[in-house]
């Protein structure tokens, strides 16, 4: 299996695990959703719905593949999806914390771009 195929399946596996874990604790009128677009290499875990007071819509995790690397665009998980990727053997050089501006990325232990 080539690297990008592996990264696609790994991202989908991790996001599916988050979805399964947190969907059970979701309020009844809020849905946890997954969107996987392999053609454009965009992967989302998000929620939509209503509470009695307000509309709920938000992205918990947005990951995309670009230039043979994993770009983490949004991540509101407690430990961070980068931690899950590292546990699965992904190199720090293949992970970009894209939610940080390019000047700040150089201070992380991950790839700049």
Secondary structure, 3 states (H helix, E strand, C coil): CCHHHHHHHHHHHHHHHHHHHHHCCCCCCEEEEEEEECCCCEEEEEEEEECCCCEEEEEEEEEEEECCEEEEEEECCCCCHHHHHHHCCCCHHHEECCCCCHHHHCCCCCECC
